[in-house]
Amino acid sequence: MGPDTVLTLVQGALEVMLKLSGPILVGGLVVGILVGIVQAVTQIQEMTLTFIPKILITVIIALVAFPWMLHLMMDYTTNLFQAIPKLVR
């Protein structure tokens, strides 16, 4: 197994990681910006106000996207295990 193979495996793992974490992070970012705008407009500077909407949107996105995330992880893992004989040579 050469450096090119290792780089390909790492690149695949990073792509899967970004695909899995992307929707949750973008959702949290959007909600954080919206809450920040509301706080700036209303001048309510409560620190705990930002956490509850972020937690809720994170849980909602995770629940909605869970089947897709599970399918993506299973496909990646299956492909990785199937590639082991080719990688060992």
GUMAR-680338 format. One record per residue (C-alpha): x negated, y, z negated; residue in one letter. Coordinates in steps of 0.1 Angstrom, whole numbers, plus 5000, padded with zeros to 4 digits. Layout:
% residues N
XYZA;...
This chain:
% residues 89
500050005000M;498450325012G;498850685003P;501350735031D;503650465017T;503450614982V;504250964996L;507250825015T;508550654983L;508050964963V;509751184989Q;512750944990G;513050954952A;512851334952L;515551354979E;517851124959V;517151324927M;518051654944L;521151514960K;522351384926L;521451694905S;522351954931G;526051974928P;525951984890I;523252254890L;524952464916V;528252444897G;526652544865G;524852834883L;528052964899V;530052944866V;527153114848G;527053404873I;530853444871L;530853444833V;527953694833G;529953924856I;532953894834V;530853964803Q;529254274820A;532554414831V;534354364798T;531154424777Q;531854114756I;528353984748Q;529253654730E;526453394735M;528753094730T;531153214757L;528653104784T;528252754772F;531852624771I;532652694808P;529252554819K;529752234799I;533352194813L;532352244849I;529352004845T;531651734831V;534251794857I;531751784886I;530051474871A;533451294868L;534551384903V;531251314920A;530450994900F;531550744926P;529450924953W;526550944929M;526750574920L;526950474956H;523850694964L;521850544936M;522850184945M;521950234981D;518550384972Y;517850104947T;518949834971T;516849974999N;513850004976L;514149644964F;514549514999Q;511449705010A;509249544983I;508049255004P;506949495031K;505249725006L;503249444990V;501649325022R;
